[in-house]
Amino acid sequence: MRRLAAESAEIASTSACVSSKSNTEMFCRSRLALWLEASSGNVTVSNGQVEKWADLSKNHNDATNTTGGPTVDASAVNGHDALTFGADVILTVADGPSVRFGTDQVVVFAVGKDTARGP
């Protein structure tokens, strides 16, 4: 099982921008291609599984599943919600102009915990 947490203590966010304590550059939502935050308020659940994960950027690049989706674990990581992915769980973001990076620089922030491997 793999969990992706909503936030990390290392990431500070405002309604407009995100900054990392380890990186002084601000990443404003208007410049983001995709922002998936694992808060239960940002997902649509059907039959106990995440059907849609809403993109919080201005682009609406929502992640969806066509098979079995991840599950929501409330307050799983330091009091934050998390999504738990099984081995064969896939969420897909449709192709679109805002996710075609070409040769542009790409920065990815993710918080995860691999619970399958143990301590």
Salt bridges, closest charged atoms under 4 A:
GLU7 OE1 - HIS80 ND1 3.74
ASP62 OD2 - LYS52 NZ 3.67
ASP73 OD2 - ARG3 NE 3.20
ASP95 OD2 - ARG100 NH2 3.10
ASP114 OD2 - ARG2 NH2 3.75
ASP114 OD2 - ARG117 NE 2.99
